[in-house]
Structure formats: C-alpha cells, structure tokens
Amino acid sequence: MKSAGKKSILTSLAVGLLLAGCAPGPESGGSGRDPLPEGAIEVEEGLYMIPLAAPVEGCQAYRAHAPGQMVVQVIYYRAVDGRFVTDRRDAHCP
C-alpha cells in the first residue's frame, strides 16, 4: 500500500512540473501576465488608466495600472483636455 501511495505522489509531482513548464514566458512571446482590463487607456508606455465600474459622484473615475509594478492608489478623473487629474473640480463631468 505504501508503494502505491508513493507512486501516486510522484506521478502527481511529475504532472505538476510538466504543466508548470507549459506556462507562457518571454521566450514564447507571452508575458505570463493577465491581459489588461477592459477599457484600459494607455497614458504612457506601461502605464494605463482603468475605468472604475461605478461612477463617483456622477463622474467616470479611473485607477492607475502598471503591469508588474506598484502604482499610487488614487481616484483619477478626466479633464476637458483629456488629462487625468485627481481633483474632482478639474474633471469634465456631465
């Protein structure tokens, strides 16, 4: 019985290692990261603004997103000229 259990564990470990080796990486052209959320707006290379699901005080709000990097957790709004601002009074809201 011990031998059968040992074989099962080794088989599971081998299958797990094989599957882990199939993950996309830089050499395969894949980033290995989740795709950008829907509606992402590229602000500069590697920095995106992601629309929040619900408006804030009737105004579309955004959050910063940089894949693989930390960003400041602040609510952003869109100004008339298209810039992203943190002051709600500078935002272009209907």
N, C-alpha and C positions, 0 to 999 in steps of 0.2 A: 504494500500500500504506500509506503514511503517513497518508493521508486517512481510510482505513477504520479504522485504529487509533485515530486521534484521535476519530472519531465514536463508537467503542465506549467509549472512556474517558468522553466527555461524556455518553453515554447512561447509563452506569453511575452517574456522579455525579448526574445528574438523578433517577434512580430512587431512589438512596440518600437524597437530600434529601427527596423526596416521602414515602418511608417514615418518615423521622425526624419529619416533620411530623404523622404519624398517632399518635405516642406519646401516651398519656393525660397530662393535666396538670390543674392546678387548675381551669381554665376548663371542662373537660369533666366535672368531678365525680370524676375519677380521681386517685389520689395519685401514680401513676407509680412506686410502690414495690412491692416484693414483698409478698404477703399475710403476715399473722402466721403463725408456725409453729404446727403442730397442738398443742393442749393449752395454749396461752398463757393465763395468768391475769393479768387487769388488776389491778395493785396500786394505782395512781393514774393520773390522766389521762396517757397517753403512756408509761407505764412498765409493763412486763409481765415476768412470770417464766415462763420456758420450761423445761419438764421436760427433763432430760438423758436420753439414750437408755438409758443403763445406770445402775443404782443404784450409789451409793458406799457401800461397807461395808454393803450390805444396806438402805440407806435411799434413798428417792427424793430426788434432788438437782435443783436448778434453777439457771439462769443468768438474769441480768437482760438485758432487751432494750428499747431505746427507739428506735423507727424514726427514722432520720436523726440520731441523737445518740450520743455515746460514753457507755459505762457502765463501771463497775468490773467487772473480770473476776474474780469471786469465786464460789465454790460456795455456794449457799444451800440451807437445809433448811426444812421446815415445822414449826413448833412446834405444840403441842397446841391453842393458842388461834387457830391459823390464820396467825399472823405468819410472816414469812420471817426466818430467823436464820442467822448464819454459823457459830455454834458447834454442832458436831455433838452435843454433850452436851445442848443445849437442844431438840434435834429430837425429834419424835414419830415413832419408827420401830418397825415391828413386831418 
